[in-house]
Amino acid sequence: MQRWIRSFFDTHRPKFEKEGRLHRYHGLFEAFETIFFLPDSTTSQSPHIRDSLDLKRFMSIVILAIVPVTLFGIYNTGYYACLAAGESTAFIPSFMQGLFIFIPLLVVSYGVGFFWEALFAVRRGHGISEGFLVSGLLYPLILPPDLPLWQAAIGISFGVVIGKEIFGGTGRNLLNPALTARAFVFFAYPGQMSGDAVWISGGATDAVSGATALAISAQAEPGSQIPAMLDQAGLGLFELFVGRTPGSIGETSALLCIVGALILIITGVANWRIMVGGVLGVLGTGMLLNQLATGSFAAAMALPAYYHLVMGGFAFGIVFMATDPVSAPGTDAARWLYGFLIGALTVLIRVFNPAYPEGTMLAILFMNLFAPLLDHFVIQIRLRKRISHV
């Protein structure tokens, strides 16, 4: 079988080379070929860099780290769908129902996204980057399960074209494409992305809405005890940590986000400083607000800081979104500050903007814009120190 596939590509490759009649589609041909075989290109002159971690393997490790969150998200989504429909909530029925909900969003994300990737690749005459393999999977994981497919298609189109391709494609984008797509859907179709009431069931049954932990926190009256309110709603600290709560498909389980973080850190794919900085930013800002709790936001300000780590999509965002090597800083000092500010902004948005209880998405996108500036300041400080010692 392998010989036949190799022969097929070798036979048709001349048609897609520079002098071939299909040379404009060389990028598409190369993209399909690298699905089956590793690239055989080598450098013709020095420096000759030998590194086992190429872009395809890099993206494969990221996808491997996302798999646990994805599988649990599929099960959790199907569980609430079966629960609301009065059907069996056993593992297999719940997982199959979750697949029925998740697969269409995934197909739309990859199908529409790769269409734009291929279109720009053909127009510019370069290959298709494997970067969208990750963005195309992350995007449906941060969407409500009942989002109309046409809205998902428009969102991913905006994320790929405006968030990445207009800057030159993979490696040149300032913003995380998946988050850019979600932000567009949030502001364009707020009825489906309000962050207040979340989807629990759909399909053949009527949709049922339930308040998220963030919505309960945002709506709490001064003097209320939010942890007690969460426990009463069945959203205790353990449930939030494990992920047995309604919400976006892949964002609910902080536990499995930690598993993914360990995979990324051990393999050296993601920088741990951003993750730790984000956690410190959440805890530091949360504890500061605990001491200043007063006024109309007193209840949200008094919420124990560690709740912010497991509520909403912070764990998912700081592990899989904030660590994107393209849109994150490249210097270690800047990474610490970048992660810390993401955590701090997440808490501030959650506490002081009740209309938008989830602040992780905006915090990461905002800091994406400042990542080059943070690197610039760090480099300038280092240069001044070196010059002063000359």
N, C-alpha and C positions, 0 to 999 in steps of 0.2 A: 504493500500500500504506500509506504514512504517513497519507494523508488518511482512509483507511478506519479505521485504528487510532485516529486522533484523534477521528473521528466516533463510534466505539464508546464511548470513554471519556466524551465529552461527553454522549452520550445517556443513559448509565447513572449519571452522577455525581449527579443529583438524588436518586436512591434512597438514596445513602450520605451525603447532607448531614444537617444537624442535625435537620430535620423529616422526613426520609425514613424509610421503614419498615426500612431496613437500616443506619441510622446507627451502630449499634454496631460495624459492620464497616468503618467508614470508614478505619481504619488499614490494613486488608488491601487495600482498593481503592487507596489512595494508594501502597502499596508496589508493587503491580503497575503502576500508572500511571507511577511514576518509573523503572521499568525501561526504558520506551520514551521518556519525555520528562523534561526537567529541570523541577524545581518552578517554578511561576510566581508563588509568593507573594512579596509585597513588604512592607516595613515601612510602616506608615501614619503614623508620627511619628518624629522624630529620637531618637537618632542614626541616620543612614543609612550603614551600613557596606558598602563595596564591596570584595569580596574574591573572587577567582576560585577560591579553594580551599575549596569547601564539603565537607560530610561525605562525600558520595558520591564526589567526586573524590579526596579524601584517602584513602579506603579503596581506590579503584582504583589509586592509586600504590603503596600497600603491597602489593596483590596482584601488581602488575607486578614489584615487587622480589622477591617470593617465587617467581615463575614459574621462573627459572633453577634454583633449588634443587629445586623440585618436579619439573621435567623430568628432571634428573639423578637424583633419588631414585627416580623411576619406573624409569629405565633400570638403575640400580645394583641395585635390588631384583629386577628381572627377570633381570639377569645372573647373580646368585647362585642364583636359582631354576633357571634353565636349566643352570647349571654342575653343581648337585647332581643334577639329573635326567638328566645325560648328553646334553643336547640342545645344539643350536647356540647359541653365545654371541655371535653376530653382533648388530649393533645392533638391527635390526628385530625379530627374534624376542625379544630380551631386553626391548626396550621394550614390545612387545605383551603379554608375560607380566607385566611390571610394571604395565601398565594393568589387566590382569585382577585383580591383587591390590589395587591402590590404589583403583580406582573404587568398589568396594563400601563401603570405609571412608569415602570422601568422601561418597557418597550417604547413608549412615547419619548421618554428622556433620551434613550440611546438613539432611537431612529431619527428624531428631529435634530438632535445635537450633531450626530455624525453627518447628516445632510449638510449642515452649515460648515462643518469641518472640511468635508470633501469639496464643497463649493469653493471655499477660500483656498484650499490646497491646489485645486486645479487652476484657479485664477492666478495664483501667485507662482505656480510651477514648483512647489516644494512638496515634501512628503507629509502624510497625515501623522500628527503627533499622538502618542499613546496617552497623553495627559487627560484626554476626555474620558478614558476608561474609568478614572476615579470620579471626576465631576459628574459623569452620567449616572453613577451609582449613588453618590452623596445627595444629589438633588431630590429624588423621590423619597429619600429617607427623612428629609426635613419638611415634607409636605403633609397636610391633613389628608387622610386616606380617601375622603369623599370629594377631593378637588376635581372638578370637571377636567377631562383629558385635554380639551382644547385650551383651557387656561394653563395647564401644565406645559403644553406645547409652546404657547406664546412666551411663557416664563423662561424656558430653557433657550428659546431663540434669542431673547433679550440677553440672557446671561452669556451665551457664546459669542454673539455678534458684538454687542456693546461692551460687555465685561471683559472680552479677551481679544477677539479678532481685530477690532479697530486699533488696538495697541500693537498689533503685529503678530498675534498668536501666542502659543505656549512659550513661556519663559519671558514674555515682555509685558504681561498684564499687571496692572496695579491692584486690581480687585480679585477676590476669589470668585470664579465664575458661578459656582453653585449658589453661593450666598447672594450674589448679584441677581440671579434668576429668582430666588425666593423673595428678595426685597421688592423686585418689580411686581410679582404676584401679590404681595402683601399690600402695596400701595395702590395697585390698579384694581384689585378685587378684594377690598377689605371685608366684604361679607363672608367670604370663605376663610379669611386669614386673620380674624380679629384678635386671636390669642385669648379670648375671654371664654367662650363656650367651645368645646372641642367635639369633634365627631367621634361617636362610639360605634355606631352600626349603620349599615347601609345595604346595598344590594336589593334583594326582594323585600326587605322590611323598611319601615320608616326610620329615618335617622333619629337618633337619640343624642341629646347633648348633655354634657356634664361639666361642671366647673373644674378647671384645673387648679393645681396648688397655687400657681402664680395669680390666677384670677381671684381666688379666695384671699390671698395676701393683699392684692391691690384694692379690694372692696371692703376690707376690714375697717370698722369704725374705731376712732381713737379709744383706747382703753381695752380693746379686744385682745385676747390671747390667741394669736394666729396658730401656734402649735396645737392648742386644744381644738381649734376649729378644723384643722387639717385631720387630726385624729378622729374627730366626729364624722368627717366626710370619708373616712376610710383611706386617707392619704397620709398615713404616718411616716415617720422617718425611714423605717425599714422598707415600706412599700415604695417610697420614692427612690431609695437607693437601689433596690432590686429592679424596679421598673414596672411593677404591676399596677400601672396607672394609665388612663387614657391620654392620648396626645399624638403628636406627629409620629410617624411609623418608627423611626430609628432613634429618637431622642430620649426615650424614657428611662433606659437602664444605665445608671451611673456605674454600676458594677462591671458591666461588660465594656463600657468605655474605658475603664481602668485596664481591663484585659487587653484591649486594643492598644492602649498607650504603652503597655509593657512590651508588646510586640514591636511597635515602632521604635521605642527607645533601645531595646536590646539589639535590633538590627541596624541601628544608626540612621534610620530613615528620617525620623522626626527629632527635633531638638528638645530635650527635656527642660531646658531653661524657660521656654515659653510656657509650658504646662505648669511648672512649679510657680513661675511668676504670676500666672493667672490665678492659681489657687491662693497665693499670698495676697493678691489684689482684692479678691473676694473677701477673705477673712479679715484683712486689715480694714477695708472700708466698712464692712458689716459691723465689726466691733466698735469702730469709731462712731457709727450711727447709733449703735446701742447706747452709748454714753450721752448722746445728744438727743435722744428720743423725746420729742415734744411737738405740740401743735397737731394739725390735721393729719400728718403723716406718722404720728407717734407709734401706731400699731405696727406698720411696716418697718419703721426704723428700729423697733425693739425686737424684731424677729432675729433669733440666734443666727449668727453669720454662717454657720455650717449648713443651714437649710438651703442657702443659695447654691451650694455646690451640687445638690442633688435635685433641685427644682428646675423644671424647664429643660432647656437644651444646653446649659452651660458646659456640662461634662463632654457632651458630643462636640460642641463647638471648639472648646479649647484643645481637644485632642486631635480632631480630624480637620478642622477648618483653619484655626489660627496658626497651625504648624505648616501650612502650605509653604514650601520653600521659595516659591516665586513671589508671593505677595507679603511674606514676612521679612523682617530684617535679616541681614547676613552676618552681623557682628554679635558677639556674645553679650556685651553690655547692653546693646540695643534690644536684644531678645528679652532680657530680664525686664527692662522697662516696658517694652511692647506687651508682654504677657501681663505684667502688673496692671497696666492701664486698661487692658481689656477687662480684667476682673473687676477693677474699680468702677469702670463705666457701666458694666453689666448691673452691678448693685444699685448705682445711682439712678439708672433708667428705670429699673424695676420699682424702686421706692418712690421716686418723685414724678413718675409719669404713669399714672393709673390707666390712661387710655391705651398704653402699650406695655403690658406687664412683663413681656419677655424682652430683655435688653441685649442678649448675647449677639444676635445677628447684627444689630446696628453698631454695637461696640467693636466687633471684629472688622466690619467694613470701614468704620471711621478710622481705626488704627491702621488698616491697610494703606490708607492715604498718607499716613504719617511715617510709615516704615522707611521709605527712602530718606526722609529728613532725619530720623533717629540715627540711621547709619552714617549720614553726613556729619552730624555732630560728634559722634563717637570717633570717626576717622580724623576730624579736625583736631579734637582734643589730643589724640595720640600723636599727630604730626607736631603739634605745638610742644608736647613733652619731649619728643626726639630732638627738635630743633633747639630747645632750651639746654639740652645736654651736650650739644655739639661744641 
